[in-house]
Amino acid sequence: MLQPIKANTVDVIPQAVVGLSLHQVVGKRSEIATGGDDLDVFEGASFRLDDKLEFAIRHYQGHPDGTSTIYIDCRENDVETITRLIRKILDDLDIPESALRWERRDDPEL
């Protein structure tokens, strides 16, 4: 179950990219906010999955239009677990797997 949260309380890192805009992914599930970090300015929304895992959906300036990136708690580093979490997030956000453009298991050393 997804729960929108105001902001992540943990550091998150990119784990998957989907070929849908941020507005298509987030829809009415949460407000989209503007933020920034050491990389750039982004728009995004943060969530908690099953009252445990924090993640974010973001689109950074300079990233291709019509894409969104799933950022997951950086403490999660097992590729198989990350792959399962991505599938759960896609399912809970009603994103078809065909929209997935890249995921950590495609390049686990990144």
Helices and strands as residue ranges (DSSP letters): E 2-5, E 12-18, H 22-26, E 33-36, E 41-49, E 53-60, E 68-73, H 79-92, G 97-99, E 100-103, G 104-106
